[in-house]
Amino acid sequence: MRDNTSMRYAIIADIHSNLPALQAVLFDIEKYGVDEIVCAGDVVGYGPFPNECIEIVEKTVAHTVMGNHDCAILDTTELKYFNTYAREAIEWTLQVLIPKSVQFLSSLGMIKILQDFTLVHSSPSSPGEWLYIFSLTEARKNFEHFRTPICFIGHSHIPTIFCHRNERCWVVRNTDIAIEPDTRYIINVGSVGQPRDADPRASYGIYNTETQNFTLHRVPYDIQTTQTKMAEMGLPTYLIKRLSYGR
């Protein structure tokens, strides 16, 4: 049974220290009368503005869960699971983070239940193992590990909506869907700071509990400003170039 309290949530994820992208998304969110913003993790990593992004998230986001890049800041043994480029970016981030930023990351939990949805970075089945949900097989297994009608995730940087009803599981590609009372959902809202679905625009979602509607939004931002700063900071060229292509 769904909570009758009417709320409009903006769900963001995978900011990855990309300040221009975050600013563009927050500006776009203002148009929709959102009650709360929630974040499915990975505030840092890859990008050149970690402290700035953490400061904004701490001030404007009501609830944030931990992502694997956030976790790697606190436990560098996690770096063995990262590719070379991601590891270099985390090592750089460790050098520039101020104590207040580290304190914020330390305060984050792995999973949060809010009203009629669950918020987690990777998967509800194993939040701290950072498993991806790419396929219907993976999604089907994860529906068994949360009780709310909806679970919002990030991690893959690819917007995807998995649906489950009466043992049937399927994917919908629509960017605007009605949340049906007899169906459960795992919704990946994509990435603010490093999209990977061949669309370089920042991605986020809005969920309206009154109308029971979810909408995916794409927002253009000043990619070149982020790329220029990354180059100045000596971050890997591969990470700089991929922002242009959303890969």
Secondary structure, 3 states (H helix, E strand, C coil): CCCCCCCEEEEECCCCCCHHHHHHHHHHHHHHCCCEEEECCCCCCCCCCHHHHHHHHHHHCCEEECCHHHHHHHCHHHHHHCCHHHHHHHHHHHHHCCHHHHHHHHCCECEEEECCEEEECCCCCCCCCCCCCCCHHHHHHHHHHCCCCEEEECCCCCCEEEEEECCEEEEECCCEEECCCCCEEEEECCCCCCCCCCCCCEEEEEEECCCCEEEEEEECCCHHHHHHHHHHCCCCHHHHHHHHHCC
